[in-house]
Amino acid sequence: MRQVTVGNNVPVPVDQYVTPFNVSYVASGGTVQISYSDPFPLNAQGYPIPGAPTLTWVSAPASPIVNQPFRAIQITGGSGTDTLTVIQAGVR
């Protein structure tokens, strides 16, 4: 994954299948959260669910996050100028 920088409340999906799982982040304020929810849920026929996803967020551990696969990361709260920069390493 290349470096990605986003603002408040913008989820960044990560690849949970890389080995070893390693995500580093730098936040300029706000609160960093991770989600174990699928950011691209599919229905029983394999099609995207309209209006989905509804992600459940928890506080992120300190960076780097190693060997703890999750599905997405975001920054919340703080000011409108806060950013989150995410880099993921690993081999597929």
Secondary structure, DSSP 8 states (H G I E B T S, - for coil): ---EEE-TT--EE--TTSEEEEEEEEESSSEEEEE-S-SS-B-TTS-B-TT-----EEE--SSSEES---SEEEEESS-TT--EEEEEEEE-
